[in-house]
Amino acid sequence: MNKIYIKKGEQQGDIKKIIELAKSAGIPVVELPRESFVKMAQTRSPQGIIAVTSPKEYVSVEDLLEAAEKMNEEPFIFVLNEINDPQNLGSIIRTADCLGVHGIVIPKRRACAVTPTVVKVSEGTSEHVNVARVANIASTLEYFKERGIWVVGADPEGKPYYEADLTGPIALVVGGEDKGLGRLVREKCDFLVSLPMRGHVTSLNAAVAAAVLGYEILRQREGRHG
């Protein structure tokens, strides 16, 4: 929890107890005038106290691999390189939950974080999908390769996705809306896969691409174990 706001004059009863607990836990408590408090609450009948928290608690990359290990499954991870649209990120998180993906990796810079909008678009699935936020995507891909995970990039220059062997432990890398994977990230991939385009556009929406490729990975995995 980041901070607690209380309406001026509301330091009694249960609210007083909450304030005491917050202070003992080192959580800042700020008193606001009534007008400012009501504006922040954005409701007609605020109860006199507002708690501000981060919309998502991030985990480490190691936590993603541990999640797969606990489930006795080979790692299946989405790596998102510079996805800036919260609609895309929210949709990808929702798809990841449907696929049983063990986690998502996003960069700390030049990319969308898990914001309230992302949480809303994900339809609540962001509570169930682990997200790791890293300083360097390329280094993270190297780490995955060292751990025996195949790094597969979605790129127009790759082989058609249905011709690729997508079984085994996989980190699927999907690039940003404008730049794609980027040169360095592309070079870190073990191989690239593409989605054949027959119309007038040259690429799919990032969330759609992640869904199509993700379900192909799931199909091949289930076919191998079937």
Rosetta silent file (secondary structure, phi, psi, omega in degrees, C-alpha in Angstrom):
SEQUENCE: MNKIYIKKGEQQGDIKKIIELAKSAGIPVVELPRESFVKMAQTRSPQGIIAVTSPKEYVSVEDLLEAAEKMNEEPFIFVLNEINDPQNLGSIIRTADCLGVHGIVIPKRRACAVTPTVVKVSEGTSEHVNVARVANIASTLEYFKERGIWVVGADPEGKPYYEADLTGPIALVVGGEDKGLGRLVREKCDFLVSLPMRGHVTSLNAAVAAAVLGYEILRQREGRHG
SCORE:     score description
SCORE:     0.000 S_00000001
   1 L     0.000  134.314 -174.554    0.000    0.000    0.000 S_00000001
   2 L   -88.389  -42.881 -174.844    1.409    3.400   -1.018 S_00000001
   3 E  -164.971  152.816  176.587   -0.569    5.967    0.980 S_00000001
   4 E  -120.514  132.133  176.587   -3.778    6.532    2.969 S_00000001
   5 E  -112.332  137.761  177.138   -5.931    9.648    2.667 S_00000001
   6 E  -126.308  149.438  177.936   -8.535   10.618    5.256 S_00000001
   7 E   -76.579  137.124 -178.017  -11.202   13.292    5.192 S_00000001
   8 L   -54.680  129.527  179.856  -10.518   16.130    7.635 S_00000001
   9 L    90.925    4.274 -176.471  -12.274   15.537   10.946 S_00000001
  10 L  -105.811   34.484 -178.400  -12.658   11.757   10.454 S_00000001
  11 L   -97.914   65.417  179.173  -10.065   10.590   12.986 S_00000001
  12 L  -152.152  165.193  177.978  -12.281    8.507   15.231 S_00000001
  13 H    59.851 -136.577 -177.691  -13.690    4.990   15.641 S_00000001
  14 H   -62.605  -34.675 -179.768  -12.540    2.424   13.089 S_00000001
  15 H   -64.356  -37.819  177.750  -10.776    5.070   11.023 S_00000001
  16 H   -61.521  -40.684  178.881   -8.639    5.995   14.020 S_00000001
  17 H   -65.029  -40.474  179.257   -7.612    2.328   14.372 S_00000001
  18 H   -63.642  -40.706  179.090   -6.751    2.135   10.680 S_00000001
  19 H   -61.760  -43.244 -179.942   -4.617    5.267   10.975 S_00000001
  20 H   -63.340  -41.873  178.962   -2.731    3.793   13.925 S_00000001
  21 H   -65.711  -40.151  179.867   -2.095    0.540   12.042 S_00000001
  22 H   -63.767  -45.259 -179.712   -0.946    2.434    8.959 S_00000001
  23 H   -64.310  -37.212  179.523    1.500    4.562   10.907 S_00000001
  24 H   -69.127  -24.912  179.112    2.915    1.507   12.684 S_00000001
  25 L   -92.803    1.325  178.415    3.457   -0.115    9.281 S_00000001
  26 L    78.900   20.351  179.397    5.175    2.995    7.922 S_00000001
  27 L   -92.336  123.241 -178.869    2.377    3.895    5.500 S_00000001
  28 L   -60.239  139.330  177.219    1.959    7.673    5.040 S_00000001
  29 E  -120.040  125.722 -176.464   -1.374    9.111    6.166 S_00000001
  30 E  -121.302  130.690  177.667   -2.555   12.393    4.618 S_00000001
  31 E   -94.372  131.241 -178.610   -5.520   14.479    5.803 S_00000001
  32 E  -119.113  146.913  171.456   -7.497   16.231    3.052 S_00000001
  33 L   -59.923  155.576 -175.335  -10.164   18.955    3.104 S_00000001
  34 H   -54.138  -45.067 -176.418  -13.645   17.606    2.355 S_00000001
  35 H   -62.570  -44.674  179.783  -13.786   19.012   -1.184 S_00000001
  36 H   -66.253  -37.999 -179.239  -10.429   17.523   -2.177 S_00000001
  37 H   -65.225  -46.454 -178.816  -11.294   14.198   -0.555 S_00000001
  38 H   -62.976  -39.189  178.602  -14.623   13.848   -2.369 S_00000001
  39 H   -62.955  -41.463  179.203  -12.966   14.725   -5.675 S_00000001
  40 H   -68.442  -38.715 -176.981  -10.329   12.027   -5.149 S_00000001
  41 H   -65.980  -32.970  179.981  -12.898    9.428   -4.067 S_00000001
  42 L    56.634   30.627  175.437  -14.953    9.884   -7.255 S_00000001
  43 L  -133.056  162.280 -178.004  -18.026    8.459   -5.501 S_00000001
  44 L   -76.753  -30.689 -175.314  -21.174   10.051   -4.126 S_00000001
  45 L  -130.447   68.748  178.850  -20.830    8.659   -0.591 S_00000001
  46 L   -64.739  148.733 -174.483  -17.169    8.246    0.390 S_00000001
  47 L   -91.803    6.839  175.421  -16.589    6.614    3.785 S_00000001
  48 L    98.996   -3.100 -179.770  -13.907    9.015    4.982 S_00000001
  49 E  -148.808  139.331  178.755  -10.806    7.021    4.037 S_00000001
  50 E  -130.456  129.598  175.598   -9.031    6.151    0.779 S_00000001
  51 E  -106.135  128.004  179.190   -6.178    3.669    0.398 S_00000001
  52 E  -104.624  121.906 -179.466   -3.919    4.108   -2.646 S_00000001
  53 L  -128.126  163.372  173.226   -2.162    0.962   -3.835 S_00000001
  54 L   -72.508  139.516 -179.472   -0.225   -0.143   -6.890 S_00000001
  55 L   -66.364  -20.174 -177.926   -2.517   -1.876   -9.394 S_00000001
  56 L  -151.138  133.641  174.628   -0.075   -4.765   -9.750 S_00000001
  57 L   -94.704  119.619 -177.542    2.713   -6.258   -7.681 S_00000001
  58 L   -79.467  157.141  178.162    5.518   -7.356   -9.967 S_00000001
  59 E  -118.853  178.724  177.424    7.522  -10.544   -9.486 S_00000001
  60 L   -91.215  162.775  176.527   11.036  -11.603  -10.511 S_00000001
  61 H   -61.116  -37.471  178.767   11.923  -13.537  -13.648 S_00000001
  62 H   -61.507  -33.736  178.611   12.967  -16.411  -11.409 S_00000001
  63 H   -62.309  -33.876  179.455    9.444  -16.468   -9.955 S_00000001
  64 H   -64.723  -42.508 -179.650    8.061  -17.199  -13.424 S_00000001
  65 H   -70.533  -35.242  177.631   10.264  -20.260  -13.788 S_00000001
  66 H   -66.114  -34.297  178.168    9.439  -21.397  -10.274 S_00000001
  67 H   -62.385  -41.654  177.880    5.728  -21.179  -11.109 S_00000001
  68 H   -66.104  -41.739 -178.967    6.251  -23.597  -14.003 S_00000001
  69 H   -63.367  -41.542  179.701    8.342  -25.899  -11.842 S_00000001
  70 H   -63.332  -30.166  179.906    5.704  -26.034   -9.108 S_00000001
  71 L   -89.532    1.216 -178.111    3.130  -27.067  -11.707 S_00000001
  72 L    56.981   42.329 -179.742    5.545  -29.672  -13.107 S_00000001
  73 L  -125.082  154.281  173.805    5.277  -28.008  -16.523 S_00000001
  74 L   -73.895  139.399 -176.125    7.799  -26.747  -19.038 S_00000001
  75 L   -55.782  137.115  175.400    8.027  -22.945  -18.938 S_00000001
  76 E  -134.799  106.620 -170.792    5.674  -21.028  -21.239 S_00000001
  77 E  -129.581  140.939  170.767    6.378  -17.302  -21.031 S_00000001
  78 E   -96.405  131.545  172.611    5.368  -14.198  -22.974 S_00000001
  79 E  -116.557  119.987 -175.384    8.076  -11.548  -23.408 S_00000001
  80 E  -109.256  117.261 -176.857    6.713   -8.184  -24.548 S_00000001
  81 E  -100.684  103.555  175.491    9.195   -5.748  -26.041 S_00000001
  82 L    61.926   47.948  170.259    8.021   -2.122  -25.835 S_00000001
  83 L   -80.254  118.854 -174.340    4.261   -2.644  -25.911 S_00000001
  84 L  -105.538  -14.555 -177.255    2.929    0.883  -25.322 S_00000001
  85 L   -90.952  116.859 -179.820   -0.824    0.479  -25.735 S_00000001
  86 H   -60.582  -28.245  176.734   -2.606   -0.433  -22.455 S_00000001
  87 H   -64.154  -43.288  178.271   -5.395   -2.032  -24.493 S_00000001
  88 H   -64.003  -47.455 -178.168   -2.871   -4.408  -26.052 S_00000001
  89 H   -62.450  -43.752  178.700   -1.190   -5.217  -22.757 S_00000001
  90 H   -61.366  -41.130  178.815   -4.506   -5.855  -21.021 S_00000001
  91 H   -65.977  -40.637  179.399   -5.647   -8.129  -23.843 S_00000001
  92 H   -65.198  -39.936  177.157   -2.378  -10.064  -23.809 S_00000001
  93 H   -61.206  -42.250  178.779   -2.645  -10.594  -20.055 S_00000001
  94 H   -63.181  -43.293  177.634   -6.155  -11.953  -20.521 S_00000001
  95 H   -63.365  -41.229  179.761   -4.961  -14.289  -23.289 S_00000001
  96 H   -59.381  -39.886  178.291   -2.029  -15.417  -21.134 S_00000001
  97 H   -65.026  -42.884  179.123   -4.428  -16.424  -18.388 S_00000001
  98 H   -61.973  -36.035 -177.070   -6.567  -18.394  -20.853 S_00000001
  99 H   -81.690  -15.066 -174.558   -3.476  -20.200  -22.172 S_00000001
 100 L    78.186   25.641  177.607   -2.051  -21.037  -18.774 S_00000001
 101 L   -61.107  141.486 -176.517    1.091  -19.002  -19.466 S_00000001
 102 L   -80.012  -11.320  176.652    3.426  -19.027  -16.451 S_00000001
 103 E   165.267  168.726 -178.978    4.139  -15.328  -16.674 S_00000001
 104 E  -125.571  140.678  175.990    4.816  -12.222  -18.724 S_00000001
 105 E  -112.312  129.536  175.645    7.998  -10.146  -18.960 S_00000001
 106 E  -129.621  154.030  178.197    7.814   -6.420  -19.738 S_00000001
 107 E   -82.406  154.553  179.215   10.561   -3.756  -19.775 S_00000001
 108 L   -75.186  -27.166 -176.292   10.763   -0.987  -17.192 S_00000001
 109 L  -117.780  153.129  175.709   11.372    1.701  -19.811 S_00000001
 110 L    55.601   37.304  179.314    9.682    2.679  -23.082 S_00000001
 111 L  -157.360  157.781  178.376    6.728    0.391  -22.422 S_00000001
 112 L   -72.093  137.145  173.629    3.331    0.354  -20.779 S_00000001
 113 L   -91.971  178.475  177.877    3.210   -0.752  -17.137 S_00000001
 114 L   -82.625   90.936 -177.202    0.289   -2.571  -15.530 S_00000001
 115 L   -92.315  170.346  175.139   -1.928    0.483  -15.030 S_00000001
 116 H   -55.012  -35.922  177.566   -5.556    0.621  -13.845 S_00000001
 117 H   -63.978  -42.134  178.375   -6.595    0.722  -17.516 S_00000001
 118 H   -62.175  -43.315  178.997   -4.613   -2.448  -18.214 S_00000001
 119 H   -60.106  -42.573 -179.360   -6.223   -4.144  -15.214 S_00000001
 120 H   -64.634  -45.228 -179.485   -9.679   -3.172  -16.480 S_00000001
 121 H   -64.593  -32.887 -178.912   -9.028   -4.425  -20.014 S_00000001
 122 L   -72.083   -5.443  179.489   -7.678   -7.705  -18.637 S_00000001
 123 L    58.508   36.127  176.491  -11.107   -8.315  -17.058 S_00000001
 124 L    87.662   -9.289 -177.432   -9.516   -9.079  -13.697 S_00000001
 125 H   -71.356  -14.960  177.402   -7.107  -11.724  -15.016 S_00000001
 126 H   -61.971  -20.546  177.271   -4.136   -9.495  -14.115 S_00000001
 127 H   -72.027  -18.801 -173.953   -4.665  -10.743  -10.555 S_00000001
 128 L  -110.943   -8.216 -177.723   -3.813  -14.264  -11.700 S_00000001
 129 L  -107.964  123.698  178.334   -0.978  -13.684  -14.188 S_00000001
 130 L   -71.456  134.119  178.090    2.558  -13.105  -12.914 S_00000001
 131 E  -126.452  124.987  175.984    4.293  -10.110  -14.497 S_00000001
 132 E  -105.724  133.405  179.882    8.035   -9.460  -14.208 S_00000001
 133 E  -111.568  118.150 -171.008    9.340   -5.992  -15.038 S_00000001
 134 E  -118.106  159.060 -179.118   13.002   -6.020  -16.105 S_00000001
 135 L   -78.845  -28.773 -174.240   15.665   -3.439  -16.901 S_00000001
 136 L  -144.552  112.791 -178.853   16.928   -5.177  -20.036 S_00000001
 137 H   -65.661  -43.124 -177.991   14.915   -7.502  -22.283 S_00000001
 138 H   -58.961  -44.263  178.895   17.957   -8.734  -24.229 S_00000001
 139 H   -64.496  -36.444  179.030   19.750   -9.816  -21.046 S_00000001
 140 H   -65.840  -38.580  177.433   16.600  -11.557  -19.842 S_00000001
 141 H   -64.343  -38.903  176.026   16.411  -13.524  -23.085 S_00000001
 142 H   -61.510  -41.317  178.557   20.021  -14.624  -22.582 S_00000001
 143 H   -61.771  -43.544  178.481   19.104  -15.783  -19.087 S_00000001
 144 H   -60.708  -42.230 -178.994   16.201  -17.829  -20.460 S_00000001
 145 H   -64.202  -37.901  176.805   18.491  -19.467  -23.016 S_00000001
 146 H   -63.895  -28.271  179.235   20.947  -20.375  -20.270 S_00000001
 147 L   -88.921    9.760  175.987   18.069  -22.063  -18.453 S_00000001
 148 L    82.201   21.578 -178.905   17.298  -24.202  -21.488 S_00000001
 149 L  -101.285  130.516  176.643   14.318  -22.204  -22.744 S_00000001
 150 E   -74.214  127.941  178.854   13.827  -21.680  -26.476 S_00000001
 151 E   -99.614  113.771 -174.668   13.438  -17.984  -27.299 S_00000001
 152 E  -114.499  122.360 -178.546   11.017  -17.576  -30.207 S_00000001
 153 E  -102.074  139.142  174.515   10.444  -14.168  -31.784 S_00000001
 154 E   -86.528  113.528 -174.140    7.369  -13.066  -33.727 S_00000001
 155 E  -154.337  140.737 -178.508    8.772  -11.376  -36.835 S_00000001
 156 E   -58.670  -21.611 -178.412    7.760  -11.036  -40.511 S_00000001
 157 E   -84.380   -4.580 -176.546   11.146  -12.497  -41.535 S_00000001
 158 E   -81.220  171.933  175.893   10.527  -15.773  -39.690 S_00000001
 159 E   -72.615  154.947  177.455    9.256  -19.084  -41.012 S_00000001
 160 E   -54.200  134.816 -172.562    5.463  -19.585  -41.001 S_00000001
 161 H   -57.118  -30.207 -177.255    4.466  -20.377  -37.429 S_00000001
 162 H   -78.243   -6.227  176.416    2.758  -23.647  -38.377 S_00000001
 163 H   -98.233   -4.791 -176.213    6.053  -24.989  -39.780 S_00000001
 164 L   -95.186  147.539  173.825    7.963  -24.397  -36.535 S_00000001
 165 L   -84.495  107.723 -176.829    8.439  -26.832  -33.671 S_00000001
 166 L  -110.370   24.076  174.686    6.956  -24.921  -30.741 S_00000001
 167 L   -85.628  170.470 -179.924    7.010  -27.743  -28.216 S_00000001
 168 L    84.243 -176.766 -179.746    9.242  -27.694  -25.167 S_00000001
 169 L   -69.357  127.014 -173.352   10.066  -24.762  -22.878 S_00000001
 170 E  -137.370  138.686  167.235    9.378  -21.519  -24.740 S_00000001
 171 E  -113.815  111.562 -179.443    9.618  -17.772  -24.266 S_00000001
 172 E   -90.477  121.894 -176.926    7.537  -16.120  -26.993 S_00000001
 173 E  -102.855  121.965  178.832    8.753  -12.611  -27.811 S_00000001
 174 E  -117.687  130.375 -175.783    6.249  -10.128  -29.251 S_00000001
 175 E   -86.214  175.270 -178.001    7.400   -6.684  -30.339 S_00000001
 176 E   -71.236  170.017 -174.251    5.895   -3.244  -29.967 S_00000001
 177 L   -62.519  -33.417 -175.193    3.161   -1.742  -32.089 S_00000001
 178 L  -106.804  -41.715 -171.640    5.503    0.319  -34.288 S_00000001
 179 L   -94.134  -14.781 -174.073    9.037   -1.063  -34.037 S_00000001
 180 E    71.362 -146.504 -175.678    8.466   -4.801  -33.780 S_00000001
 181 L   -71.794  -35.761 -172.328   11.176   -6.740  -31.976 S_00000001
 182 L    89.321  148.368 -172.610   14.074   -4.379  -32.551 S_00000001
 183 H   -58.004  -51.682 -174.834   17.480   -5.465  -33.876 S_00000001
 184 H   -64.676  -43.384  179.758   19.157   -6.535  -30.618 S_00000001
 185 H   -65.237  -40.385  178.727   16.142   -8.452  -29.326 S_00000001
 186 H   -59.874  -41.812 -178.960   15.706  -10.155  -32.710 S_00000001
 187 H   -66.375  -25.227 -179.835   19.347  -11.286  -32.619 S_00000001
 188 H   -79.908  -14.360 -178.259   18.838  -12.841  -29.186 S_00000001
 189 L   -73.852  145.094  175.621   16.037  -15.097  -30.442 S_00000001
 190 L   -70.753  -39.052  173.530   16.828  -18.736  -31.246 S_00000001
 191 E  -159.470  165.741 -176.368   14.501  -18.525  -34.236 S_00000001
 192 E  -115.938  147.664  174.818   11.711  -16.376  -35.661 S_00000001
 193 E  -127.812  150.041 -178.242    8.163  -17.244  -36.667 S_00000001
 194 E  -125.743  161.374  175.055    5.780  -15.253  -38.819 S_00000001
 195 L  -109.283  112.915 -177.873    2.064  -14.979  -39.386 S_00000001
 196 L   -56.703  134.175 -178.754    1.276  -15.126  -43.128 S_00000001
 197 L  -114.276  125.882 -177.111   -0.463  -11.969  -44.324 S_00000001
 198 L  -114.141   -5.611 -176.619   -2.775  -12.142  -47.343 S_00000001
 199 L  -101.294 -147.216 -174.591   -4.500   -8.772  -47.161 S_00000001
 200 L   -94.595  -14.436  178.797   -3.493   -5.129  -47.425 S_00000001
 201 L   -96.120  159.425 -175.332   -1.819   -4.746  -44.017 S_00000001
 202 L  -103.617   -5.857 -179.740    1.660   -6.031  -43.220 S_00000001
 203 L  -156.617  158.699  176.941    1.249   -6.981  -39.574 S_00000001
 204 L   -93.670  158.921  169.468   -1.305   -7.934  -36.959 S_00000001
 205 L   -53.505  141.355 -175.940   -2.147   -6.121  -33.755 S_00000001
 206 H   -57.175  -39.962 -179.284    0.338   -7.230  -31.049 S_00000001
 207 H   -67.389  -37.713  178.794   -2.400   -8.720  -28.876 S_00000001
 208 H   -68.406  -43.124  178.390   -3.845  -10.700  -31.792 S_00000001
 209 H   -59.990  -43.696  179.034   -0.400  -11.982  -32.786 S_00000001
 210 H   -62.004  -37.936 -179.551    0.290  -13.096  -29.218 S_00000001
 211 H   -68.273  -47.063 -178.962   -3.051  -14.926  -29.135 S_00000001
 212 H   -61.528  -49.207 -178.780   -2.582  -16.745  -32.450 S_00000001
 213 H   -68.393  -37.638  179.142    0.973  -17.834  -31.660 S_00000001
 214 H   -61.820  -41.852 -179.767    0.138  -18.639  -28.062 S_00000001
 215 H   -72.885  -27.185  173.834   -2.646  -20.997  -29.067 S_00000001
 216 H   -68.154  -39.451  176.473   -0.392  -22.678  -31.633 S_00000001
 217 H   -62.076  -44.582  179.202    2.113  -23.337  -28.845 S_00000001
 218 H   -63.649  -42.120  179.767   -0.670  -24.767  -26.687 S_00000001
 219 H   -59.928  -45.572 -179.313   -1.965  -26.900  -29.578 S_00000001
 220 H   -67.662  -36.834  178.597    1.467  -28.393  -30.221 S_00000001
 221 H   -64.443  -47.090 -177.987    2.048  -29.030  -26.528 S_00000001
 222 H   -69.012  -31.563  176.697   -1.261  -30.818  -26.091 S_00000001
 223 H   -67.947  -35.318 -179.974   -0.701  -32.762  -29.308 S_00000001
 224 H   -68.662  -35.582 -177.023    2.654  -33.962  -28.036 S_00000001
 225 H   -92.320   -5.474 -176.155    1.141  -35.169  -24.766 S_00000001
 226 L   -76.033    0.000    0.000   -2.058  -36.502  -26.342 S_00000001
